[in-house]
Amino acid sequence: MIEARHLRVLRAVAATGSFSAAGRELGCTQPAVSQQMKALEGSVGTPLLVRSGREMRLTEAGEALVRHASGILAGLTAAEEEVAAIAGLRAGRVRLVSFPSGSSTLVPTALAALRAAHPGTRVSLEEAEPPKSVELLRAGDCDLTLAFRYEAASAASAASAASATTVAEAAQAAEDWGDLVERPLLTDRLVALVPERHRLARAEAVAIGELAEEPWIAGCPRCRGQLVQVCEAVGFTPRIDFATDDYPAVAGLVGAGLGVAVLPQLAVESVRPRGVRAVRLEPAVRREIVALTLPDLARVPTVAATLEQLAQAAQAAQAAQATRAEGRL
């Protein structure tokens, strides 16, 4: 195998005409130059230099190798500089996949801070819900993904906690992230959405069973599944009149008096709905929001920096949620 250090020595010998002169140029001894040239000739399987009087002359093979050496070494230098720039966060890219409510809340704050700190880093964004987003990560189609999963049995009533736990644990088993690097970001509580003039609009909290007879507006497929599980855990199956992946559409339908909904608080904050009241759901139903990447990618500086900014954005969002819950805003 041809090594770059041997090519540098060969080019120096060709330029200076001798081992001793090449050694002085490279800062090494004449025997070291001779040894490296023997190693290079052994790698290529043919002589590269012949002695002509006091000078060393290139053979035809040596001339061919020297012609290519300049381009090879220039390309290697460029590659080293680019890698150094990426390692120093002066360059590089991150392919990020996020679910929609994360894209509209956590991601903008994180990427603005990343750009301010490391303007040479480029981030592309694609939207996908888990488990699709996790599949993209494992397939190598992204470097980092925001995902979520619901806490086990968080909304079960005392009477049906066991059955809800079984369902939730089965869902968790289907979401095995053990092969990935997992960075917890925040815990996102679900809230009930009701029209402004609904009988429970002014309540501090609502039990999901109090909405059993209402028509329902359901969200994304994953959220619909969670809604059915939570409702069935307290003894009823929701009558879903409308289903849409679009959170503003969910809020709009609720605001028009066409039903009630349960959405993650982060999704509600990303929509800022009109004609709708968000009421705390009791017992609490929560989802865990995490950032996921592959173990090797976690060591890439640009990915690590993006992870850190996402964590800081999530910390700020969690603090803001707590402040609003205390009624200070």
N, C-alpha and C positions, 0 to 999 in steps of 0.2 A: 504494500500500500504506500502510495506517495504521500509524504508528509510535507506540510507547508514550510516547516523550518528547513527542510532539505532543499526545497525550491529556492528559498531566499539565499542559501549558501551557494547553490549552483549559479544563480543570477549574479552574485557578487564575484565568483570566480570568472565568469564569462566577461564581466565588465573590467576586472583588474588584471586578468591574465595569469594569476598565480594563486597558490594556496595561502602563501604568507601575506600577500597584499589583501586578499579577501578576508583573512583573519584580522588584520589591522582594522579594516573597514567595519567588520562585524563585532569587534571587541572580543575575539576569542583566539586561541592558539592555532598555529599551522597544523599540528597533528589533529586537532579537533575538526578542522575543515576537511582534512584528508579522510578522517573516519566517517564523517557524514556523507561525503561523496561516495565512498565505498558502499555505505548503507543504501544510498539512493540507487546506485547502479545495481545493487542486489535486488532492489524492489522492482526495477523495470526489466531486469534480465539482459541488459546489454550495456557496453561501455558508453559513457557520455563524454569523457575527456581523454585526450591523448597528449603526451608531452611533446612539444616541438621546441627544441633548444631549451631556453630558460622559461618558456611560457607554456601554459596549458591551453590546448586548442579543443574546441567543441567538435565532437563527431556529428554526423548527420542527425542521429537520434538526440544528441545533446542540443543541437540547434532547434530542433522541433520542440523539445521540452521547454527551452528558454522562451521561445515565441509564445507558448501558452502560459508560461509562468506569470508573466506580467498581468494578464487578464485574471488568472486564478487568484493571485495575491491581492489584486485590486478589489475583486469581488469579495474575498474573505475579509479585507479591511472594512469594506462597506457593511458587510454582515455584522462584523464585530461592533461597529459604531451604532448600527441600528439596534442590536440587542442591548448595548449599553444604554441607549436612549430609552428603550422600553423598560429596562431594569431601573432606570433612574426616573421613570414616569414622565419623561419628556416626549414620549410617543407611545403608541400602542392602541389597541382597540378591545372593547368588551361587547359581546353579543348578549343582550339581556332580554329575557322573556318574563312577562308579568301578567297577572290577571288584571282585569280592567280597573277595579277600585284601587288596586295598588298602583297602577299606572298613573292614575289621576291624583293621588295623594302622596304616597311615599317617594315615588320615582322622580317627579320634578324637583323636589327639595334636594334629594340626594345627588342628582346629576348636576344641578346648579352649583352645589358645593364642590363636587368633583371637578367641574370645569374651572372654577375659580382657583382651586389648589393645583390642578394639573391640566393646564389648557391644551397640552398636546395629546391628551387621551381622548379617543373617539368612542362613543357608545351608540350602538344601534339598539332599537327597541322593537319587539314584536309582542303581540298580545295572545295569550292562550291560558285557558284554565287548567289546573291540575285535574287529572293526571297527565293530560297531553303535554303540558309544559315540562314535566319531569321526563317524559319520554324523549322530548327534544334534547334535553340535557344529556341523557344517557347515549343518544344517537350521535352526539357531537355537533348538533346543529345550533347550540348556544353554549355560552360559557358560564352563565349564571341565571338562575330562575327564582322568581318569587312564587311561593306556593302556600297553600293553607290546608289545614285539616281540623275537623271539629273535635273538641274534647269528648272523651268517653263519658256517657251517661250524665252530662251536665244539665240536661233539662228533664230528666226523669222524675216523675213523682215518686214518693216513698213506696207506693203500692206496686209500681211497675218498674222500679229501678233495675231489677235483675234483667228483665227482657231488653230494656234499652241498652244496658251495658253490653249484653251479648251482641246486639246489632252494631253498636259503636266499635266494639273490639274487633268484630269481623271487618269493618271498614278500615280500621287501623292496620290490620294484618295485610290488607290489600295495598297499603301504602308503606311498604317497607323501604325506608330511606337509609338503611344501614350501610350501603355501599357509597353513600354520598357524604360530603361535608355539610353539616346542617348548622346554620346560624339563626337561633331564635331571634325574632324581631319584636313582636308585640302580641298581646292577647286582645282580640277584637270581639267585643260583646255584641250579640244580636239585640235588636230593638224591634218593637211592634210599630208598624205604621198604620195609622187610622186617619180617616178624614177629619178636618178641623171640627166639624159639628157632630162627630161621633159621640156616643154616650160615655166612652172611656177616654176621650181626648184630653181631659184635664186630670186624669189619674196620674199619680206618681209612678205607679207600677201596675202591670197587668199580668195575670196568670194566663198562659196560652189557652187553658181550658175555657176561659171566659169568652173566647172568640170562636168557640166550636161551631156555632150556628151561622157564622158569617161566610159570605163568599170570599174566596182568596185569590190574590194575585201572586203568582209564584215567579221566582227568578230563574237563574241558570239551572241546568239539569242537576248539577251537584247540590245546589241549594234547595231545589225542589225535593230531592231525595232526603236531605236532612230535615226539611219541614215535615214531610210525611212521617219520618221516624219520631220526631219530637211530639207531634200531635198524637200519633198512635200510642206513644208511651204514656200519655195521660188519658187515653180512652176514646179518641175520636179520629176519624179520617177526614182531612180537610176537603171541602168541595172547591176545587180549583177551577175558577171560571176563565182565567186568563193566565198565560205563561209566556214570559219573554226573557231573553238574556240581557235586555237593555234596562239598566237601573233607572234612568230617567223615565222610561215608559212605565215601569212599575210604579214609581212615585206619581206620575201623571194619572194613571188609572185609579190609584187610591185617592188622589186629590179630587178626582171627578166623582167620588162616591160610589165607585163600582166594586169596592171590596176592601179588604185589609191585607197586610203583608207583613212578613218578618224579613228584615234585611240586616246584614252586618253594619255596625255603626260607621265603619270606614266607608262603606258604599253610600250610606245616607249623607255623609259629609261631602262626598264627591259630587253628589247630585244637587244638594241644597233645595229640597223640594218646596213647592208652594201649595197651600191648601191642605197641608198634611201635618199631623202631629206625631212625633216620635216618642214612644212611651217605653220606659224600662220594662224588660221582660223578666218575670220571676216564675219559677226558679231560673237562674241565669243560664243562658246558652252561649257558649263561647267558641271561637275558632282561633287556632294558633297560626300565626303568620310567620313564615321562616324564609330565609334565603338559602338556596341549595347550589352547590357546585361540586365538581369532581375533585378528588384528593390532589391530583397533580395540578389542576387549575388553581386550587386554593393558594399555591405558592407563587403564582404569577403576580407580579406587583400591581398591574392594573386591575386584576380581579380582586385582589385583597383590598385595594384602595376603594373600589366600588362597594364591596361588602361593608367596609367601615362607614362609608357615607350613608348607606341604606340603614345601618344600625342606628346612626345618629338621627336620621330623619324619623325613624320609628320611635325612638326615645322621645323626641319632641312631640310627635303625634299622640303618644300614650299620655304624656303630661298634659297636653291640651284636652284630651278626652276626660281625664280625671278632674281638671279644673271645671269643665262644663258640667260634669256630673255633680259637682259640689254647688253648682248654681252661681258661681262667681262671674260667669260670662253670659 
